[in-house]
């Protein structure tokens, strides 16, 4: 277990997932069902998605190292650009995502049904998400699937918990625009670090 890599994965996935539409989905679900039941369903979906991402990263990591690291650097670069460019449209996309998930979250569900609905909504929404791609990329780069997986899942579980309990209040103090810009900068830093690694200039702290 590498605590530094766990924290790296946690920080990266947290700032990428916080402004994501899945945060809005969890927020909406928590207005329809009990927040704890929503969190259980959402966290379960995130757990499976994280395991898939870590497994995928492990397979990709067996390929020739240099081409794979270039691909990972490109992934971080594109992700950073997407987050930074999308910051200007964050409020509009937030409203669209809220409307979309309100239509999917039927009111009145309780117990296992609420958990299952929350699980399915997030499970289907998360495939190909930046957080999933970045988790796989971090596994490829650092070859520490356990540390990366635990850090990524902890970040996703925390984000979903914050969305279920403090969603709208949190967004008042941390605008989606700002969160996306922070996430974009973090992704660009990871892209630069990965490129330096390809050039043989690995930073000891990363």
Order of alpha helices (4+ residues) and beta strands (2+ residues): alpha-alpha-alpha-alpha-alpha-alpha-alpha-alpha-alpha
